[in-house]
Amino acid sequence: MLDKNKVLFERDEKGEVLPKKVFVEALKDDIVITPLSWGEWKRIRTQMLLINKQETSQEQCFELIQNHCVEPKFSLAELKALKPFVADAIENAIYNNSGIVADDEKKKDT
């Protein structure tokens, strides 16, 4: 039987998705992220389809990290200086913990 606690985002009293601490294997460290809501994912996916790409642009990646990486928090100037593998690792952590990638698919990537 499907357990709702495993498939629903935790939300505060205002209905906002709660941040969660996640371990990022590629960084060998924890970060705090806010998962993407369904509406946010649809907006990003639509933009990707419009430009016929299978991955986000650098600007989309920066926007995603600015809006969803709670700790550490990066300024735009810091994001522009961020090592590419770190940006990719944070972006993937946000997607993986937003329910965009099924749990069994996540296991293949680690």
Residue, then its C-alpha position, 0 to 999 in steps of 0.5 A: m500500500l502506498d504510504k502518503n508520508k513517503v510521497l508528500f512534501e513536508r509543508d509548514e502551516k502556510g503550505e510552503v515546502l519545508p527545507k531538508k538537509v541532504f547529503v551530496e555524495a559528490l561533495k562529501d557534505d550536507i546541504v540544505i535545500t527546498p525541494l521543487s514543487w510540481g509547478e516549479w518543475k513544470r515551468i523549468r521543464t517547459q523552458m527546457l522543451l522550448i529551447n529543445k534541450q535535455e538539461t538546464s542552461q547555466e542561467q536556469c541552474f543558477e536560478l535553481i540554486q539561488n532559489h532552492c539551496v538554503e545552506p550554503k546560500f550563494s550570491l549571483a557573483e559566487l555562483k558565477a565563480l562556483k566550480p562546475f562540478v559543485a553546481d551540477a552536484i547541487e542541481n542534481a541534489i535538488y532534482n533528486n530530492s524533489g521527486i523528479v527522479a524515482d528512488d530506484e533511479k537515484k540508486k543507479d547514479t550513486 
